[in-house]
Amino acid sequence: MINADPQELAKFSDLAHRWWDPDSEFRPLHQINPLRLDWIDSIAPVAGRQVLDVGCGGGILAEAMAHRGARVLGIDLASKPLKVAMLHAMESGCTDVDYREVSAEALAAEATARYDLVTCMEMLEHVPDPASVVRACATLVKPAGWVFFSTINRNPKSFLFAIIGAEYVLDLLPRGTHEYAKFIRPSELARWCRDAGLEVEHTRGMTYNPLTKRYALGADTGVNYLLACRRT
């Protein structure tokens, strides 16, 4: 069984043609991309590294890492966003990024300890078995290599901000983008990481200010948060 929800794949495939429009439904991804990339780069500089981006979608993060000097493979199970990612890389002249339609688990079976750095951002809350993806990421990274995750906490605050606020009040995201039951507490993700042989080294929260319309990284992990883990 493939660890994917067909409805989730269809949801993002239907919007694939708008992925690189910074004023579209994917505007938040464009806005947070510099923040998350700078954070990753400050911990594990991507230049000259073999990088895997799990759940790459239309390639916003994957291509940005390639532009910083990484050799990147982006993987996803939604074919339309992958085609958009490939086309955009061609149009932008980005030759250091490739894309492949394959699950993290399937790739882990053939590429054990191949990558210096693995990213899995805004993806775990969209799959049926997120712990399986964590295990695959741990298998794919080299010993002492880095794995980065970002997802959404599960608590009343995240329901209010990530669903009611983002999807119904501020229209930051299309309605139905997220399902509260699939949100993941940091303690849960940290436990999956430890069980997979990953040591959590850094935790960071991401917040949105509706007045300034800006995102920022900080200590508040109540809604969106990021983990940096190292393979033991």
N, C-alpha and C positions, 0 to 999 in steps of 0.2 A: 504494500500500500504506500502510495506517495503521500508524504506529510504536507498536504496542501488542501485548502478549502476551495472547491470549484467556484463558489460564489465570490470569494475574495479575489480569485484570479480574474473572474469576469468583470468585477467591479473596476479593477485597475486597468484592465484591457480596454474597457469602454472609454476610458479617459486618456488612453495612451497618446493620442495625437496632440494633447494639450500639455504634455509633460514638461516641455522646455519653455512654455509660455510663463514668464515670471508673474503675470497678472491673472493666471488661471487658478484652478483648484489646487495646484501644486505650489502656489506662492509661498506657503510656510516652509516647504522644503528648500526653496531657493533662498529664503531668508536665514534659515538656520544652518545652511551648508557651510558658510565661512566659519561659523562658531565651532561646529563639530570638527571640521577639518583642522582648524588651528589647534584645537585641543588634542586631537590625535597626533598631530605633527609635533607638538610640544613634548609629548611623552615618548613617542617612537617615530622619529623623522622618517617620512615615507620615501624620500629621494633614494634611488638606487635599490629599492627593496622589491621583492616579489609579493604583491598584495592581492588578496582575494576579497571581493565585496559580495557578501551573501544577501540575496534579496535586493539586487541592485536597481530593479525597476527600469526607469528610463535613463539611468546612468549619471545622474547629477553628481553624486559623490565619487563614483568610479572615475569619471572623466576628470574631475577636479584633482584627484590624487595623481592621475597620470600627468597632468599638466605640472605637477610639482616634482616630477622626476621618478615616480614609481612605475613599475611594470605591472599592470592591473588586469585581472580577470574578473568580470562581473557575471554573476549567475542569477538566474531567476527561472520560475516556471510559467510566467506569463509571457507568451510569445510576442504579443503586440508591443508592450513596452520595450522588450529586447530589440525589436526591429527599429523602434524609434531611437534607442540608444546607439545602435550601430550606425544609423543614418546620420545622427548628430555628430558622432565621432568622425565620420567621413567628411562632413561639411566643415567641421572645425579644424580638420587636419591633425587630429589627435591619433597618432599611430601607436601609442604605448598602452592602449586599452583594447581588450578583446572581450567578447560576450559569448555566453553559452547557455542554452536552455537545459538545465540539469539541477537536480536537488542537491542540497549540501550533503545529505547522507550518501547519495550515489557517488558524488565526487570524492567523498572521504574514503570510499572503498577502493579508489584507484589512485589517490594522490595523498597518501599518508605523509604528514610532516613535510609538505612541499613549500609552504608559504611562510615568509618572515612575519607577516602581519595579516590578520583577518578582521574585517569589519562586518557587522550585522546590525544595521541601524534602522529603527522604525519598522521592524519586520516580525519580531517574535510574537507580538500581539495579534498577528494575522494568521497564525498557523495552528493546527489542532494540537500538536505536540511540541511546544517550544523547547522542552528539555532535550529532545532528540536533535534539534538544530544546534543547541549548545554543545552537545557531545560531538557532533560532526565538526564543528568549528575547532574544538580542542584537538581532534584527530588531524585536521588539515594543517594546523600551525606547527612550525618547527619547535623543538625544545628551546625554552627561554624566549620564544617568540610571543608577540602580543596579540590579544583578541579584544576587540572593542564592541560593546553592545549598547544600544539605546532603546528604551521602550517607555511604557507609561505605568506608573504606580496604580494600585487598586485600593482606593479608599474614597470616602465621601467627597473629599476635596477634588480628586481627579475626575469623579463623575460630574461634579459641578463645572469644573474648568474645561476638561478635555472633551466632554460630550455636550452638555447644556450650553456652556459658554462658546466653545469653538465652533460647534456645528449648528446651533439654533439661534444664538444671540448675535455673535460677531460674524458669522458666516465665513470663518477662516477655512473651514473644511466642509465638503459635501455631507449632508445628513446621512448617517449610516456608515460613515467611514470607520468608526470604532464601535466595538461591542464591549461593554463594561466587564462582563464576566471573563473576558480574555486578557484583561489588564494583569500585570505581574508585579507583585511586591518585590522590593529590592532584596529582602531576605530570601525569597523564593529563588530569584535569579542567582544570588550569591551561592545558595546551596547547590543548585544545578552545576554551577561553575566548579565548585570544590569537588563535587562527585565526578566531574569529567577531567579532573587533574589541572584545573586552572585556579590560580591564586588571584583574588581580587586585590589590586594594588591602589586603584584610585576610583572614587565615586564623585559624580558631579551632577547637579541639578540644572534644569533649564526652565526659565520662566518667561512669560509674555506679559508686557505692559500694554494694556489696551489704549492707554492715553497717548503714549509715544509710538505705539505700534512697533515696538522693538522687542527682540528676544535677547536674553542674557544668560550666561552661565553663572552659577553661584552655588550656595550650600543647600538650597531648598530642593529636596528630592520628592516633594509631595505630589507632583504631577509627572512631568517628564524628567527622566534621569539617564545618565550614562555611566557605564562601568568600563574600566580598563583592567584587563586580566592578563596574567603572564602564565605561560605553560611551564609547569614544574618538571 
